[in-house]
Amino acid sequence: MILSKKDLIEKIKVALAQQTPFVCYRKPNDSKITLVQQNDDTLNYLQSYSQTGFVFAPFNTNEKTILFELKNCNLTNYSNTIIEDSIIKKNDSFENTAIKEEKHTHEALVEKGITFIQKKATSKIVLSRKKTLKVKHFNSIQTFLNLLQTYKTAFVYIWFHPKIGLWFGATPETLLTINDKNFKTMALAGTQAYKNTLEVIWEEKEINEQQIVTNYIGTILSKLKITYKISKAHTTKAANLVHLKSDITGRINNKEEIATLIKALHPTPAVCGLPKETAKQFILENENYQREFYTGFLGELNFDIDKRQSKNNKRNIENHAYKFTKKQSNLFVNLRCMQVSKNNIAIYVGGGITQDSNPEKEYLETVAKAIVMERIIAN
């Protein structure tokens, strides 16, 4: 059953008012929006990648992944056409301060990263910053609708747990999609402003950065003895930005390899760097803030919404009185995201640093990425 926009908005309002854990999301170019509501406010963590539910994983792999386990949730689908009549309302009431200080701090961090790369012979480190906005009025529902309308080719979500907080995002990057034993992932890197064309000239730094990510994923798959194919790098659009992307497809040998593959891919060079552990340690020691769930991953683990939807008995759907024949996982890297707390909104932005990076250009790239999220905030 595909329900209406009014029903969806009301359910989200009630969940926020009653402090009920939930996630509402739409996969890229999908025809439906899905609402998963947990039946209590317990904070559950992932114990095994064989579990079924919606996962919300942090950047730091030493921290726990949150799980909305499907057996303890209600799931409802809504038509994606609910966004067609949505008017985008923007918020101009937030305070945007300390720009000079932000610029100096981030450029200094990039300089430090470049020096580290040269000394340690690391090839890439992804460095980020958190931009905090003070907002007088914030409309959660309209902001989510703005995301849906603006980012039709991205994974768009609103996620809430009273013990963690409220997160929004519209990420262009797939970590891993698995349908039975067939999988898809991508190597995404490089950023430019979209200028009404995909005929983009990429600089050598950006081409090399994307190739580093591609090579890393290929090496992982080869070590796992997994059959795969990698497409040529091409330009892809995400709202007002374009990126370089290679599509990677293949087939795992058995379902137990899902856990191995996820652990090997996360965090990817596109959000961390290479060598992974060296880059990660530099990030944790030098960014001077906690990324939390930014550059983590989120999405469906081991379930198939389409098969649920085909059931005629709504009670059976809600009580999970059925069996899976094939399991799907759709996991996305948590980019283009923001965290909302009281009157503050934290927007997370970053970029890949190599020995050829220019600190000022890297800062301007984060500015462009922050503007992407600022434009959809509603009052």
C-alpha positions in Angstrom: 0.0 0.0 0.0 1.4 3.4 -1.1 0.1 6.1 1.3 -0.2 9.9 0.9 2.0 12.9 1.6 -0.3 14.0 4.4 0.0 10.6 6.1 3.8 10.7 5.9 4.1 14.3 7.2 1.8 13.5 10.1 3.7 10.3 11.1 7.1 12.2 11.1 5.6 15.0 13.2 4.2 12.5 15.7 7.5 10.6 15.8 9.5 13.8 16.5 7.0 15.0 19.1 6.9 11.7 20.9 10.6 11.2 20.6 10.2 7.9 18.7 13.2 6.5 16.8 12.7 6.5 13.0 14.3 6.9 9.6 12.5 8.1 6.5 14.4 7.8 3.2 14.3 7.6 -0.6 16.9 5.7 -2.6 18.3 7.3 -5.8 15.8 7.7 -8.6 13.3 5.5 -6.6 9.5 5.6 -7.0 8.8 5.4 -3.3 9.8 6.8 0.1 10.1 4.5 3.0 9.4 5.1 6.7 10.9 2.8 9.3 9.7 3.4 12.9 11.1 1.6 15.9 8.6 0.4 18.4 10.5 1.7 21.5 13.3 4.1 22.3 15.9 1.4 22.9 19.3 2.2 21.5 20.3 -1.1 19.6 23.7 -1.8 18.1 24.6 -4.0 15.2 25.9 -7.4 16.4 26.3 -9.1 13.1 26.0 -8.3 9.4 23.5 -11.2 9.1 20.9 -9.1 11.0 18.1 -7.3 9.2 17.4 -3.7 9.6 18.4 -0.1 8.9 22.0 0.7 10.0 23.6 4.0 10.9 27.4 3.6 11.2 30.0 6.2 12.4 33.2 7.1 10.6 35.3 5.7 13.3 35.1 1.9 13.0 36.1 1.5 16.7 32.7 3.0 17.6 29.4 1.1 17.4 26.9 1.0 14.5 23.2 1.7 15.4 20.6 -0.7 14.1 16.8 -0.2 13.7 16.1 -3.9 13.6 13.2 -4.7 11.3 11.6 -7.2 13.7 11.1 -4.4 16.2 9.9 -1.8 13.6 7.0 -0.8 11.5 7.7 -0.1 7.8 5.5 1.9 5.5 6.0 3.1 1.9 4.8 6.4 0.3 4.8 7.5 -3.3 7.7 9.7 -4.4 5.2 11.9 -6.1 4.5 13.6 -2.8 7.4 16.0 -3.6 6.0 17.3 -6.9 3.8 20.0 -5.3 6.3 20.8 -2.5 7.3 24.5 -2.5 10.9 25.0 -1.4 11.1 27.3 1.5 14.5 28.5 2.5 15.8 29.8 5.8 17.7 33.1 5.7 17.6 33.6 9.5 20.7 31.8 10.5 23.9 33.5 11.6 27.0 32.7 9.5 30.0 33.9 11.5 33.7 33.3 11.9 34.3 32.9 8.1 37.9 34.2 8.2 38.7 32.0 11.2 37.2 29.0 9.4 39.3 29.7 6.3 42.5 30.1 8.2 41.9 27.0 10.3 41.1 24.7 7.4 43.9 25.9 5.2 46.3 25.3 8.1 44.9 21.8 8.4 45.4 21.2 4.7 49.0 22.4 4.8 49.6 20.0 7.7 48.1 17.2 5.7 50.2 18.0 2.6 53.4 18.0 4.7 52.4 14.7 6.3 51.8 13.1 2.9 55.2 14.2 1.7 57.0 12.9 4.8 55.1 9.6 5.2 54.7 8.9 1.5 50.9 8.5 2.0 49.1 9.2 -1.3 45.9 10.8 0.1 44.1 12.1 3.2 40.5 13.4 3.3 40.2 16.4 5.6 37.0 18.0 6.7 35.5 20.6 8.9 32.2 21.2 10.8 30.4 24.5 10.0 27.9 25.5 12.7 24.9 27.7 12.0 22.8 29.3 14.6 19.1 29.1 13.5 16.2 31.0 15.0 13.6 28.8 13.3 14.0 25.3 11.8 11.3 23.3 10.0 12.3 19.6 9.9 9.5 18.5 7.6 10.1 21.2 5.0 13.8 20.7 5.1 13.3 17.0 4.4 10.9 17.8 1.5 13.5 20.3 0.1 16.1 17.5 0.1 13.7 15.2 -1.7 12.9 17.7 -4.3 16.5 19.0 -4.9 18.4 15.7 -4.8 16.4 13.2 -6.9 19.5 11.2 -7.8 20.8 10.9 -4.3 20.0 8.8 -1.2 17.9 11.3 0.8 17.1 10.8 4.5 15.9 12.1 7.8 17.1 10.0 10.8 16.2 10.4 14.5 16.9 8.7 17.8 16.2 10.6 21.1 19.5 9.3 22.5 21.6 10.3 19.5 19.9 13.2 17.7 18.5 14.4 14.4 20.4 13.9 11.1 19.6 14.8 7.5 21.4 14.0 4.3 21.5 13.7 0.5 24.5 11.5 -0.4 25.6 10.8 -4.0 27.9 8.0 -3.0 27.0 4.3 -2.7 29.1 2.2 -0.4 27.7 -1.1 -1.4 24.5 -2.5 -3.0 24.0 -6.3 -2.8 21.1 -8.2 -4.4 21.5 -11.9 -3.4 25.2 -12.4 -4.5 25.4 -9.6 -7.0 27.0 -6.3 -5.8 27.6 -2.8 -7.0 29.8 -0.1 -5.6 31.5 3.0 -6.9 34.8 5.0 -6.8 33.8 8.6 -6.4 36.2 11.6 -6.1 36.9 15.1 -7.4 34.4 18.0 -7.1 33.5 21.0 -9.3 30.6 23.3 -9.5 28.0 22.3 -12.1 27.9 24.8 -14.9 25.0 23.4 -17.1 27.1 20.7 -18.7 28.7 17.4 -18.0 31.5 18.2 -20.5 34.0 19.0 -17.7 37.7 19.4 -17.8 39.3 17.6 -14.8 42.7 18.6 -13.5 45.4 16.0 -13.0 45.1 16.2 -9.2 41.4 15.3 -9.4 42.0 12.5 -12.0 44.7 11.0 -9.8 42.5 11.3 -6.7 39.7 9.3 -8.4 42.1 6.7 -9.7 43.5 6.2 -6.2 40.0 5.3 -5.0 39.4 3.0 -8.0 42.7 1.2 -7.6 42.1 0.7 -3.9 38.7 -0.9 -4.4 40.1 -3.1 -7.2 42.9 -4.3 -4.9 40.4 -5.2 -2.1 38.2 -7.2 -4.4 41.2 -9.0 -5.9 42.5 -10.0 -2.5 39.1 -11.3 -1.6 39.1 -13.3 -4.8 35.9 -11.7 -5.9 35.0 -11.3 -9.6 34.4 -7.7 -10.6 34.4 -5.2 -13.5 35.2 -1.4 -13.3 33.8 1.1 -15.8 35.8 4.0 -17.2 35.7 7.2 -15.1 32.9 9.5 -16.1 31.4 12.8 -14.8 28.2 12.5 -12.7 26.0 15.3 -11.3 24.8 15.7 -7.7 22.7 18.9 -7.4 25.0 21.9 -8.1 28.2 19.8 -8.0 29.8 17.3 -10.4 32.2 14.4 -9.5 34.3 11.8 -11.2 32.9 8.3 -10.8 33.7 4.7 -11.9 31.0 2.1 -11.5 32.1 -1.3 -10.1 30.0 -4.5 -10.3 30.6 -8.1 -9.4 29.5 -11.2 -7.6 30.4 -12.4 -4.1 31.1 -16.1 -3.6 28.9 -16.5 -0.5 26.8 -14.3 1.8 29.3 -14.5 4.6 31.6 -12.3 2.4 29.2 -9.3 2.9 30.7 -8.5 6.3 34.2 -8.9 5.0 33.5 -6.6 2.1 31.8 -3.9 4.2 34.6 -3.9 6.7 37.2 -3.7 3.9 35.5 -0.8 2.1 34.6 1.4 5.0 35.9 4.0 5.4 36.7 4.3 1.7 39.7 6.4 0.3 37.0 8.9 -0.8 36.3 9.8 2.8 39.5 8.7 4.6 42.6 8.3 2.5 45.4 5.8 1.8 46.9 3.9 3.5 43.6 3.7 5.3 44.8 3.2 8.9 47.5 5.9 8.6 45.1 8.4 7.1 42.4 7.6 9.6 44.8 8.1 12.5 45.9 11.5 11.1 42.2 12.5 10.8 41.4 11.5 14.4 44.4 13.4 15.8 44.3 16.6 13.7 40.7 17.5 12.6 40.0 18.7 16.2 36.3 17.6 16.1 34.4 14.4 16.1 32.9 13.4 12.7 30.4 11.1 14.4 28.2 9.8 11.6 29.6 12.0 8.9 31.5 9.8 6.4 30.1 6.8 8.1 27.4 4.8 6.2 23.7 4.1 6.4 21.0 2.1 4.8 19.1 -1.1 4.4 20.8 -4.3 5.5 19.5 -7.7 4.4 15.9 -6.9 3.4 13.8 -6.5 0.4 11.1 -3.8 0.6 9.6 -4.8 -2.8 8.8 -8.3 -1.5 7.2 -6.8 1.6 5.1 -4.5 -0.4 3.8 -7.4 -2.6 2.2 -9.0 0.5 -1.6 -8.3 0.5 -2.0 -8.8 4.3 -1.0 -5.5 6.0 -0.9 -7.2 9.4 1.5 -9.8 8.2 3.8 -7.0 6.8 3.8 -5.2 10.1 4.2 -8.4 12.2 6.9 -9.8 9.8 5.0 -13.1 9.2 6.9 -14.0 6.1 10.2 -15.4 4.9 12.9 -13.8 2.7 13.8 -15.6 -0.5 16.5 -13.1 -1.5 18.1 -10.4 0.7 19.1 -7.0 -0.4 21.5 -4.5 1.2 21.6 -0.9 0.0 24.3 1.1 1.9 25.4 4.7 1.3 28.3 6.8 2.5 27.0 9.6 4.7 28.0 12.7 2.8 26.2 16.0 2.2 24.7 15.7 5.7 23.9 17.8 8.7 23.1 17.3 12.4 20.4 19.4 14.1 20.4 20.2 17.9 18.2 22.8 19.5 19.0 26.1 17.6 22.2 24.9 16.0 22.8 23.1 12.7 26.2 21.4 12.0 27.1 21.0 8.4 30.0 18.6 7.6 32.1 19.2 4.5 35.6 18.0 3.4 37.8 17.1 0.4 40.6 14.8 -0.6 44.1 16.1 -0.1 47.1 15.0 -2.1 50.7 16.4 -2.4 49.4 18.6 -5.3 46.6 20.1 -3.3 46.2 23.9 -3.0 45.0 24.9 0.5 42.9 27.8 -0.7 41.2 25.8 -3.4 40.5 23.0 -0.9 38.8 25.5 1.4 36.7 26.9 -1.4 35.6 23.3 -2.3 34.2 22.9 1.3 32.5 26.3 0.9 30.7 25.1 -2.2 29.7 21.8 -0.5 28.3 23.7 2.5 26.2 26.0 0.3 24.6 22.9 -1.1 23.2 22.1 2.3 22.5 25.7 3.4 20.2 26.2 0.5 17.7 23.5 1.6 17.4 24.6 5.3 13.8 25.7 5.9 12.2 27.8 8.6 
